[in-house]
Structures are given as C-alpha cells and as structure tokens.
Amino acid sequence: MSGKYQEMDSSIGTARLDAIEKAVLMWEPSIYHLNILRAHYFHTVDEVISECTSAFPDDLQIRAERILELTMSRLVNQFSQLMLRNHFLHEDDLSFISYQSPSDSPRYSIIGSPDGADSRISLSTSGTESPDSNFSIAASGIMLDPSEVFARDLSDLKAIAHRMIHANRGPLLIHAFVSSCHEIVSNDFSLAGFNEVSKDEALIVPWDVFGVHMKNWIRVTMAAFQVILPRKRWLCNEIFAPSSELKETAFGEATGQCVNSLIRFAEAASCRRDTARIMLPLLSMYETLGDALVGFHHSFGKSSNKFIHEKLEMTIHTLGKAVMRMLPIWLEDLVRENLINAIEGGAGIHCLTRYAMSYISRLVNDHKISLNLLLHDEFSKLEVDRHWGITPLGHKVLSMLSYLHSFLEYKSNYLKEAGMRELFLINNIHYVVELVNDSELKSQLGDDWDQNIMWQTDKLLSSYLKRTWSEILGHLSDNNSGGKYKVLFAPKSVVRQKLKRFNSAFEAMYNLQSSWKVPNPVLRREIREAVSETVIPVYCSFLERHQLNPSVEKYHLDLAMYTITELKELVFNLFEGN
C-alpha cells in the first residue's frame, strides 16, 4: 500500500474516519446558509475529499468510499436547492420577450404590455464577445444581471461544482444540474400555460383547448430560445468552468430536455386534421421554430449540439409538410365549417366572402415569406406565365379565389328575382377585387390578375340590365302595337296603355331594387349610371315620338307621367338597401 496511510494501522484509520463521518453527519441545510459557517463548511468538504480519496487499508476502503458518497450526496442536494432557489424567470416576464442580434436589429420579439408599460425580457450580445457572455433580464423596467441575482449563491454553486469535479463526481453533478433545469423549465412552461400533449391526445383534444395549447407553445418556444437556453449556457459556463467536456455535456442534456418537450408537441400538432382551424397556428409554429433555429445557430454555433440542430430541422420539415398538405383544401374547409345561408342586403356581399377574404389576407400578410419558400419547388414545376409577376403564393391564392367564385356562383343560383343573381355576383367580385388591389395580395398576384375578372363583371352587368330594365323598356316599344298605327298617329288610348304598363313595371322594379344593397359607393354610382344610360334615352325617345310633355299630357291622358328629371332621381335612389 502506498501514500499517506501506507503504514497506518487499522485503529488510526478507523479513528480518522470516525472524525470525518461525525463532521459530515452534523451538517444541516439550515447551518449551511449561515455566512459565518460557509468557509468552515467547504474546508470540511476539502478534508473529506482529501482523506477519503487517499489510500486506506483494504478493510477501511469501503467505509471511506461510503463517507465520500454521503458527502457528495449532501453536496448535490445543496446544489439542487441553490439552483431552484435562484430561479428568476416569472410569469409576467414570459409575456414580454425580445431578442436582439449583435447589430441591435431585432430578429423576433413579443414586446408590449396591457397597460403600455415597457416591461420585457431581453437578451443582448455586442461587440466580439461570445453570445453567452452578456445576458440580462429586464422585468418591469429594472435591469437584472444574473451575476447580481446569484451574487452569494453563484459562488457557492461554483465551489460545490469544483469539489465534486475534483472528487470525480462529474456525472452526479451533471445529473443534479439537468434535473434542476428540468424542474425549472417545467415551472416556466406551466406558468406560461403550456402542457405537453401526446400524439394520441392531440387527435382527440377539443379545438378550443388545443388552440390555446398552440398559442402557449409559441409563447414558451420564444421564451425557451430567447431566455431559458441562453441562461442555461451562461450557468454551464460559470458552474462547469473547470471542465470543458462536462460543460458541453451538461448544456447538451439540459437543452435536449427542454427542446424535446417542445418538439414532441409540434409533432403532435402536425397530426391533427381540422385543417380550417389549425393551419394558420401551425404555420406560426413553423415560423417560430425556424426563427428559434436561426437564433440557436447565432447564440451557440452550428457545430455545438448537432443532435438538437438535427431534431429542430426535422421538426420544422414536419410542420412544413403538414402546412403544404393542408393549404390546398384550407379555404374550402373554412367555407364548409362556416357555411351561412343568409345573404346580406338581398344582393349584397355574402358574409362568407368577407370571412374568406379576411383569412386569405391574413395568410398573405402574416406568412407570405414562409409560404413562398415552401411553395417554391412546387411552383417551379408548373407551366405558368410568370411575366405578370405572380409569386408561388399568388398562384395558390388564385386557386383559392377561383374556389370562392365557384362558391358564390352556387349561392347565386338560389336568388330567384330577375337580376339579383347578377348584382349579387357583381357586388362580391368587386369586393374581392377592391380588397386585393388595396392590400399585400396585389404584390403576390401580379399586375394583370384581374383582367379576366373584370371582363366577367362587365358581362354580368350587361346580363343584369337585359333581365331587368330592358324588359321594362319593351313596354315603350312601338313594335308591340302590331304595326296597326304609324308612330305619330297612335291613338291616345294606345299611348296611355304603353305608359301605364311602363309605369307599373318601373314602379315594381324600383320598389324591389331599392331594397337591394350595393355597399360600395363607387360601384353603386357606376351601376346607377348604367341603368340611367339604359332607361332614360329610351324614355326620352318615346316622349319625343309621341310629342308628349309629361307636365302637360298627364292631364290629357289621365295618367301620372314621370318627367325626365323625376325618372333620373328615382334611378339614382336605387341600391340603398332601404
């Protein structure tokens, strides 16, 4: 036997171990927290490690190892308590998160508070320092630095880690660190309202519950990659400073637990089939995880934690595939789930036109970059005339608008009044065109996307005029007198009958179409002008042919006649929805 106790007899060795064991057993957690005993505490630990790692006679070696394990067990318990005691991410903090790159330009953020206060959590890196060298938290406007938050206890954590590493108990220290981090992260996630859901549960959880889970997942994912993981990196650098290998192992295992929890939920969400409701939130998850991966690369480098990088990339791919699977049927499912038979204002804009276009606009405004990237390969294989400037997403939106138009044509078939079908379609098509041209949709569809649509509108307007006002004007035609009288010599009775039939038909049409609504004032004026240009010239011609002055002849014909001005005023009162 070699070393300090080579010639020591068993009685001396036993006495020494008795003293060491007594010192260890008298430690209590409450005593540890007294500053005055801290130096004595660690001095005792150093003695235990020194003595118990020395060579004892074989019969005492087992006891020495047991005492060392007891010491390490108490140290690791104290380590865990310190880790949990200094957890400083709170519920309010999770709502306000921002990330800034070294250039000080935000990559992604959730900033703001219900009362307008500038309460937020921020991560910042600057200069040439390592991404984890500067880490700060702002809560309610007060900047806190972890080195200040930990102050005394950080020193103790480092002291415990140093002694456990010296005693070759690195794996035990890592286990304590990872377990504490897992408990802290679980608490953070719980505060944010996020609970993990399995794939089987994801398929049966009601949407109103699962939708909240998805919203909270986005929230905690941003918190994880902007706050929690950088904090873990910082703690690993501080606590495991004596060993680069242990530092990377601890960070990798702690990160893996956190990220895997998020990934499992994302994979479960991608399995749901309620396309109409889930696609937009799923797309937001796809973008959030993509931003998280970019931020992870920036903060920790592509070479570290390759397993985490691969898992993130696979999950992003899975979410992207799910979005691509849902996109072609998304609008159809939206319409089917929200099918409402009522038509606003008779021939007005259908509520589902507004509903569908609001979702299409949201899709483009919020997700155009991601969707153009996802659709690029599919679009490149299509034989599409691209000189109009149409984008991959624009091509998909055109398909959605085509479906919406087909749906509106189907709904228009239920409108039995003459001309109402055409006016209904004109109203809805005009609404779509106007919304597209005044929004981000225009940049995706190209310059000439609406040429064919406007041609359809012109055709519908012609059909509307023909089915309504042209038929009424037939009562003023001289062809229906059978050629019995020349135009200038038609009896007053014939003229009176023509005017009577015209007046009756015009009044009925006026009363009906006054209740129809054309919401857009520009379109309403254009249709009124088209009606006026159809009706007034024919009426004027009839009066001229029969040399009638409405203000005079109404007494001779014993029939109320419209003056030109009165007729114009009536026409320009149409489509108010009264």
VOGU-3710 file (C-alpha; in Angstrom, 3 decimals, decimal comma):
1> msgkyqemds> 0,000/0,000/0,000  1,310/3,462/-0,908  0,533/7,037/0,167  -0,183/8,776/3,395  -1,667/5,779/5,190  0,740/3,151/3,931  1,990/2,351/7,460  -1,108/3,351/9,380  -2,684/0,609/11,392  -6,408/-0,044/11,311
11> sigtarldai> -7,106/1,661/14,654  -5,684/5,004/13,495  -7,536/4,742/10,197  -10,766/3,941/11,977  -10,387/6,923/14,322  -9,740/9,248/11,435  -12,779/8,043/9,528  -14,904/8,342/12,674  -13,953/12,015/12,962  -14,649/12,669/9,287
21> ekavlmweps> -18,015/10,913/9,391  -19,037/12,816/12,516  -18,227/16,120/10,830  -20,275/15,159/7,799  -23,306/13,971/9,765  -23,536/17,178/11,778  -24,192/19,277/8,698  -27,736/20,579/8,346  -29,221/22,605/5,492  -30,089/25,475/7,849
31> iyhlnilrah> -26,498/25,681/9,060  -25,225/25,813/5,500  -26,964/29,080/4,760  -25,191/30,956/7,544  -22,436/33,052/6,011  -20,227/32,651/9,059  -20,022/28,875/8,594  -19,501/28,831/4,829  -15,682/28,800/4,973  -15,681/26,096/7,640
41> yfhtvdevis> -18,174/24,061/5,632  -16,083/23,969/2,472  -12,905/23,399/4,497  -14,525/20,273/5,938  -15,557/19,138/2,476  -11,989/19,566/1,250  -10,749/17,436/4,145  -13,281/14,720/3,411  -12,277/14,603/-0,250  -8,592/14,632/0,624
51> ectsafpddl> -8,865/11,913/3,255  -11,394/9,692/1,533  -9,610/9,712/-1,815  -6,375/8,636/-0,118  -5,387/5,005/0,177  -6,799/3,194/3,206  -6,201/-0,379/4,227  -8,487/-2,667/2,281  -10,831/-3,238/5,198  -11,428/0,515/5,592
61> qiraerilel> -11,536/1,483/1,908  -15,215/0,594/1,520  -16,130/2,745/4,542  -14,089/5,659/3,202  -15,924/5,467/-0,133  -19,279/5,355/1,693  -18,406/8,521/3,627  -17,338/10,215/0,387  -20,613/9,234/-1,266  -22,521/10,604/1,724
71> tmsrlvnqfs> -20,606/13,874/1,411  -21,256/14,066/-2,317  -24,939/13,273/-1,757  -25,273/16,198/0,674  -23,354/18,456/-1,648  -25,540/17,604/-4,603  -28,695/18,212/-2,551  -27,390/21,633/-1,593  -26,505/22,273/-5,236  -30,073/21,465/-6,340
81> qlmlrnhflh> -31,576/23,664/-3,627  -29,404/26,582/-4,676  -30,326/26,122/-8,325  -34,039/26,128/-7,570  -33,825/28,950/-5,057  -32,298/31,251/-7,638  -34,839/30,629/-10,356  -35,713/34,152/-11,508  -37,991/33,849/-14,562  -41,515/34,757/-13,505
91> eddlsfisyq> -44,980/34,641/-15,033  -45,093/38,315/-16,017  -41,649/38,065/-17,614  -42,783/35,355/-20,014  -45,234/37,720/-21,718  -42,666/40,252/-22,885  -39,716/38,805/-24,732  -37,388/40,328/-27,290  -34,227/39,264/-28,988  -31,522/41,472/-30,430
101> spsdsprysi> -28,627/40,404/-32,595  -25,153/41,979/-32,326  -26,252/44,570/-34,883  -29,008/45,619/-32,490  -31,682/44,830/-35,036  -34,478/42,656/-33,642  -34,856/39,185/-35,106  -38,120/38,362/-33,423  -39,973/39,818/-30,487  -43,022/39,939/-28,287
111> igspdgadsr> -42,965/43,412/-26,830  -45,594/45,372/-25,013  -47,867/45,057/-22,046  -51,573/45,511/-21,421  -51,030/48,846/-19,712  -48,481/50,071/-22,246  -45,558/49,751/-19,857  -42,179/48,867/-21,286  -41,919/45,602/-19,387  -39,906/42,990/-21,176
121> islstsgtes> -37,212/40,383/-21,083  -34,287/40,982/-23,401  -31,187/39,192/-24,458  -28,330/41,217/-25,861  -24,971/40,489/-27,360  -22,496/43,064/-28,514  -19,029/43,511/-29,866  -16,876/40,454/-30,313  -17,821/38,776/-27,029  -19,207/35,268/-27,055
131> pdsnfsiaas> -23,013/35,041/-27,438  -23,401/33,884/-23,860  -21,023/36,380/-22,257  -23,710/39,047/-21,868  -27,075/38,042/-20,551  -29,584/40,295/-18,899  -33,205/40,343/-17,903  -35,428/43,389/-17,758  -38,547/42,947/-15,649  -40,861/45,894/-15,110
141> gimldpsevf> -38,101/48,205/-16,326  -35,473/47,013/-13,793  -32,348/45,513/-15,354  -31,091/42,444/-13,538  -27,816/40,699/-14,212  -27,567/37,004/-13,257  -24,216/37,618/-11,610  -26,018/40,062/-9,313  -29,060/37,857/-8,852  -26,891/34,896/-7,821
151> ardlsdlkai> -24,320/37,051/-6,028  -23,509/34,863/-2,998  -25,101/31,618/-4,184  -23,377/31,550/-7,550  -20,072/31,441/-5,731  -21,339/28,506/-3,666  -22,595/26,666/-6,757  -19,193/27,036/-8,368  -17,473/25,921/-5,156  -19,641/22,792/-4,932
161> ahrmihanrg> -19,081/22,002/-8,612  -15,329/22,454/-8,271  -15,177/19,973/-5,355  -17,440/17,404/-6,996  -15,406/17,537/-10,193  -12,202/17,173/-8,112  -13,748/14,104/-6,479  -14,519/12,604/-9,901  -18,284/13,028/-9,393  -18,882/14,967/-12,605
171> pllihafvss> -21,745/12,699/-13,804  -23,551/13,134/-10,462  -23,138/16,919/-10,730  -24,472/16,897/-14,276  -27,473/14,854/-13,183  -28,248/17,370/-10,438  -27,845/20,303/-12,831  -30,032/18,760/-15,557  -32,712/17,673/-13,067  -32,857/21,152/-11,559
181> cheivsndfs> -33,042/22,742/-15,009  -35,843/20,368/-15,983  -37,843/21,314/-12,884  -37,261/25,000/-13,570  -38,269/24,685/-17,233  -41,382/22,709/-16,312  -42,305/25,515/-13,947  -41,649/28,138/-16,636  -43,795/26,266/-19,142  -46,564/25,788/-16,594
191> lagfnevskd> -46,576/29,498/-15,796  -46,990/30,197/-19,498  -49,954/27,805/-19,684  -48,168/25,152/-21,750  -48,630/21,472/-21,027  -47,247/18,692/-23,155  -49,746/16,705/-25,240  -49,080/13,307/-26,799  -49,908/12,494/-30,422  -52,893/10,374/-29,367
201> ealivpwdvf> -54,201/13,144/-27,122  -53,665/15,744/-29,843  -56,163/13,954/-32,089  -58,991/13,996/-29,543  -58,479/17,206/-27,573  -61,225/19,721/-28,496  -60,028/22,568/-30,687  -60,846/25,322/-28,203  -58,458/23,646/-25,751  -55,817/22,628/-28,268
211> gvhmknwirv> -55,787/26,062/-29,889  -54,808/27,587/-26,542  -52,060/24,962/-26,218  -50,686/26,016/-29,616  -50,731/29,692/-28,714  -48,921/28,973/-25,456  -46,427/26,716/-27,255  -45,384/29,664/-29,436  -45,011/31,770/-26,332  -42,849/29,279/-24,426
221> tmaafqvilp> -40,783/28,396/-27,501  -39,768/32,015/-27,876  -39,080/32,176/-24,135  -37,022/28,984/-24,311  -34,733/30,126/-27,116  -34,532/33,764/-26,117  -34,205/33,418/-22,345  -34,096/29,914/-20,930  -31,415/28,334/-23,119  -29,062/31,331/-23,018
231> rkrwlcneif> -29,446/31,261/-19,259  -28,501/27,573/-19,208  -25,483/28,325/-21,388  -24,392/31,063/-19,014  -24,834/28,843/-15,952  -22,912/25,994/-17,589  -20,037/28,319/-18,411  -19,922/29,521/-14,812  -20,522/26,277/-12,940  -18,587/23,835/-15,117
241> apsselketa> -15,681/26,166/-15,868  -13,052/23,614/-14,675  -14,099/21,109/-17,363  -14,996/21,943/-20,961  -16,212/18,399/-21,512  -18,610/18,491/-18,561  -19,731/21,979/-19,572  -20,819/20,835/-23,032  -22,365/17,612/-21,732  -24,431/19,444/-19,110
251> fgeatgqcvn> -25,647/22,054/-21,571  -26,465/19,431/-24,197  -28,528/17,304/-21,804  -30,328/20,267/-20,254  -31,070/21,735/-23,676  -32,214/18,383/-25,002  -34,858/18,006/-22,295  -36,233/21,471/-22,933  -36,230/21,249/-26,728  -37,583/17,699/-26,884
261> slirfaeaas> -40,639/18,746/-24,902  -41,364/21,462/-27,461  -40,637/19,184/-30,401  -42,976/16,457/-29,177  -45,853/18,897/-29,031  -45,070/20,275/-32,509  -45,051/16,763/-33,951  -48,357/16,006/-32,226  -49,905/19,220/-33,581  -48,899/18,342/-37,141
271> crrdtariml> -51,044/15,180/-36,928  -54,341/16,967/-36,402  -56,797/17,018/-39,300  -59,007/20,054/-38,587  -57,427/21,979/-41,448  -59,622/25,084/-41,316  -58,704/25,851/-37,721  -55,197/24,567/-37,304  -53,346/25,602/-40,464  -52,612/29,233/-39,570
281> pllsmyetlg> -51,491/28,417/-35,992  -49,430/25,539/-37,383  -47,802/27,931/-39,839  -46,984/30,268/-36,949  -45,389/27,328/-35,132  -43,342/26,554/-38,248  -42,074/30,136/-38,395  -41,420/30,315/-34,655  -39,316/27,167/-34,731  -37,481/28,428/-37,816
291> dalvgfhhsf> -36,629/31,665/-36,013  -35,608/29,624/-32,983  -33,202/27,563/-35,070  -31,621/30,701/-36,542  -31,294/32,168/-33,058  -29,817/28,911/-31,771  -27,205/28,972/-34,538  -26,347/32,558/-33,747  -26,112/32,076/-29,985  -24,415/28,697/-29,762
301> gkssnkfihe> -22,942/27,962/-33,176  -23,869/25,298/-35,709  -21,189/22,899/-34,546  -22,460/22,562/-30,967  -25,376/20,294/-30,067  -25,671/18,775/-33,538  -28,383/16,452/-32,283  -30,553/19,408/-31,245  -29,966/21,090/-34,607  -30,989/17,951/-36,455
311> klemtihtlg> -34,114/17,491/-34,333  -35,152/21,089/-34,888  -34,613/20,843/-38,630  -36,604/17,600/-38,819  -39,480/19,107/-36,848  -39,508/22,245/-38,998  -39,670/19,982/-42,059  -42,559/18,028/-40,496  -44,513/21,208/-39,773  -43,833/22,481/-43,305
321> kavmrmlpiw> -45,143/19,256/-44,829  -48,273/19,478/-42,695  -48,899/23,048/-43,883  -48,387/22,027/-47,523  -50,836/19,158/-47,032  -53,480/21,479/-45,640  -53,053/24,524/-47,878  -54,915/23,247/-50,994  -58,090/22,474/-49,013  -57,784/25,160/-46,358
331> ledlvrenli> -60,249/27,705/-47,785  -62,718/25,015/-48,765  -62,728/23,693/-45,187  -63,109/27,239/-43,835  -66,166/27,846/-46,001  -67,685/24,450/-45,237  -67,294/24,878/-41,474  -68,804/28,370/-41,538  -71,485/27,955/-44,160  -74,206/30,548/-43,590
341> naieggagih> -77,174/30,814/-45,907  -78,113/34,423/-45,205  -77,193/36,928/-47,897  -76,556/40,465/-46,715  -78,949/43,078/-48,121  -80,519/40,727/-50,654  -77,913/41,065/-53,359  -75,166/42,377/-51,069  -71,823/40,931/-50,070  -72,102/37,420/-48,682
351> cltryamsyi> -70,781/37,093/-45,137  -68,530/34,233/-46,229  -66,934/36,446/-48,864  -65,831/38,809/-46,102  -64,840/35,881/-43,904  -62,822/34,090/-46,575  -61,051/37,227/-47,765  -60,119/38,230/-44,233  -58,414/34,859/-43,799  -56,728/34,984/-47,188
361> srlvndhkis> -55,438/38,485/-46,393  -54,153/37,294/-43,041  -52,484/34,335/-44,701  -50,627/36,585/-47,136  -49,868/39,490/-44,800  -48,512/37,341/-41,979  -46,933/34,418/-43,773  -46,033/35,361/-47,354  -42,275/34,849/-46,938  -42,593/31,388/-45,407
371> lnlllhdefs> -45,260/30,229/-47,839  -43,369/31,443/-50,920  -40,371/29,430/-49,717  -42,488/26,353/-49,014  -44,258/26,593/-52,389  -41,179/27,437/-54,475  -40,338/23,903/-55,631  -43,942/23,071/-56,479  -44,373/26,364/-58,355  -41,168/25,944/-60,351
381> klevdrhwgi> -42,567/22,737/-61,893  -45,747/24,420/-63,146  -46,155/25,852/-66,632  -47,198/29,313/-65,508  -46,789/32,594/-67,381  -44,594/34,441/-64,890  -44,237/37,733/-66,740  -47,164/39,116/-64,748  -45,054/38,925/-61,613  -47,130/36,243/-59,929
391> tplghkvlsm> -45,461/34,524/-56,956  -45,762/30,899/-55,790  -48,148/32,043/-53,066  -50,016/34,220/-55,563  -50,632/31,171/-57,739  -52,110/29,363/-54,741  -54,233/32,390/-53,834  -55,648/32,462/-57,377  -56,816/28,886/-56,817  -58,487/29,994/-53,589
401> lsylhsfley> -60,194/32,923/-55,322  -61,374/30,565/-58,060  -62,942/28,303/-55,439  -64,556/31,313/-53,754  -66,010/32,427/-57,089  -67,437/28,956/-57,678  -68,985/29,006/-54,223  -70,585/32,401/-54,898  -71,989/31,231/-58,228  -73,502/28,251/-56,433
411> ksnylkeagm> -75,084/30,518/-53,809  -76,356/32,902/-56,504  -78,492/30,146/-58,006  -80,804/30,428/-55,007  -81,672/34,016/-55,930  -84,839/33,888/-57,996  -85,556/37,572/-58,553  -84,619/38,784/-62,034  -81,240/40,490/-61,942  -80,493/39,719/-58,283
421> relflinnih> -78,120/36,884/-59,151  -76,030/39,139/-61,395  -75,995/42,002/-58,899  -75,014/39,625/-56,095  -72,045/38,356/-58,097  -71,016/41,879/-59,159  -71,073/43,031/-55,526  -68,971/40,144/-54,289  -66,494/40,162/-57,170  -65,980/43,903/-56,804
431> yvvelvndse> -65,395/43,459/-53,062  -62,700/40,841/-53,744  -61,006/42,930/-56,440  -61,002/46,066/-54,315  -59,598/44,244/-51,285  -56,860/42,613/-53,361  -55,785/45,829/-55,067  -55,621/47,738/-51,774  -53,611/45,118/-49,895  -50,479/42,978/-49,928
441> lksqlgddwd> -52,370/40,464/-52,058  -51,752/42,616/-55,138  -47,969/42,129/-54,898  -48,432/38,345/-54,923  -50,920/38,108/-57,798  -49,148/40,357/-60,280  -50,311/43,314/-62,346  -52,883/41,808/-64,689  -54,543/39,240/-62,449  -57,977/40,935/-62,534
451> qnimwqtdkl> -58,374/41,371/-66,308  -60,474/38,221/-66,722  -62,454/39,003/-63,579  -63,365/42,499/-64,781  -64,487/41,013/-68,098  -66,821/38,733/-66,133  -68,140/41,750/-64,220  -68,927/43,611/-67,464  -70,733/40,554/-68,768  -72,754/40,242/-65,553
461> lssylkrtws> -73,728/43,916/-65,707  -74,976/43,511/-69,279  -76,989/40,460/-68,225  -78,432/42,347/-65,254  -79,572/45,263/-67,436  -81,065/42,932/-70,005  -83,017/40,855/-67,463  -84,422/43,839/-65,617  -84,605/47,277/-67,217  -84,511/46,185/-70,855
471> eilghlsdnn> -87,645/44,129/-70,317  -89,431/47,103/-68,754  -88,431/49,331/-71,672  -90,125/46,863/-74,014  -93,433/48,386/-72,920  -92,418/51,633/-74,669  -91,611/49,941/-77,945  -93,851/50,674/-80,962  -93,350/47,149/-82,244  -95,919/45,720/-79,842
481> sggkykvlfa> -98,806/47,683/-81,489  -98,834/45,157/-84,331  -97,908/47,795/-86,961  -101,541/48,960/-86,990  -100,641/52,592/-86,335  -97,916/54,815/-87,543  -95,804/56,200/-84,784  -97,054/59,769/-85,000  -100,699/58,773/-85,266  -101,052/56,233/-82,471
491> pksvvrqklk> -104,278/56,847/-80,572  -104,047/58,327/-77,140  -105,518/55,100/-75,753  -102,573/53,071/-77,120  -100,043/55,551/-75,744  -101,865/55,531/-72,439  -101,695/51,726/-72,232  -97,990/51,724/-73,024  -97,256/54,317/-70,345  -99,488/52,515/-67,864
501> rfnsafeamy> -97,664/49,229/-68,368  -94,278/51,000/-68,204  -95,195/52,916/-65,043  -96,431/49,769/-63,316  -93,358/47,739/-64,266  -90,968/50,564/-63,383  -92,596/51,133/-60,005  -92,436/47,422/-59,160  -88,791/47,207/-60,227  -87,930/50,415/-58,362
511> nlqsswkvpn> -89,551/49,183/-55,136  -87,760/45,860/-55,435  -84,307/47,148/-56,280  -84,435/49,957/-53,753  -84,223/47,175/-51,155  -81,163/45,686/-52,815  -77,862/46,937/-51,495  -74,665/47,863/-53,285  -72,361/48,731/-50,341  -69,533/50,288/-52,307
521> pvlrreirea> -70,437/53,895/-53,253  -68,282/53,918/-56,393  -69,786/50,687/-57,697  -73,267/51,881/-56,720  -72,822/55,052/-58,788  -71,492/53,083/-61,766  -74,468/50,711/-61,774  -76,914/53,587/-61,385  -75,292/55,341/-64,335  -75,565/52,132/-66,385
531> vsetvipvyc> -79,268/51,894/-65,506  -79,776/55,570/-66,313  -77,997/55,216/-69,661  -80,266/52,266/-70,446  -83,608/53,708/-69,324  -83,535/57,490/-69,845  -82,693/57,602/-73,605  -85,460/55,117/-74,447  -87,982/57,021/-72,334  -86,944/60,310/-73,896
541> sflerhqlnp> -87,289/58,816/-77,384  -90,789/57,563/-76,594  -91,861/61,006/-75,403  -90,379/62,645/-78,496  -92,012/60,204/-80,896  -95,413/60,844/-79,421  -94,789/64,544/-78,850  -95,572/64,222/-75,170  -94,805/66,723/-72,462  -95,197/64,897/-69,133
551> svekyhldla> -96,047/68,084/-67,233  -98,967/68,769/-69,602  -100,059/65,436/-71,040  -100,638/63,819/-67,680  -103,884/65,784/-67,552  -104,991/64,826/-71,084  -104,055/61,163/-70,733  -105,428/60,951/-67,211  -102,213/59,172/-66,236  -99,344/60,177/-63,959
561> mytitelkel> -96,217/60,531/-66,076  -92,598/60,832/-64,968  -90,592/63,802/-66,092  -87,029/63,098/-67,207  -85,718/64,669/-64,012  -88,047/62,614/-61,809  -87,033/59,407/-63,549  -83,325/60,175/-63,095  -83,836/60,934/-59,420  -85,571/57,610/-58,901
571> vfnlfegn> -82,823/55,711/-60,693  -80,186/57,397/-58,551  -82,005/56,312/-55,400  -81,593/52,627/-56,196  -79,454/50,091/-54,250  -79,547/51,810/-50,865  -80,883/48,689/-49,166  -83,916/50,529/-47,789
//
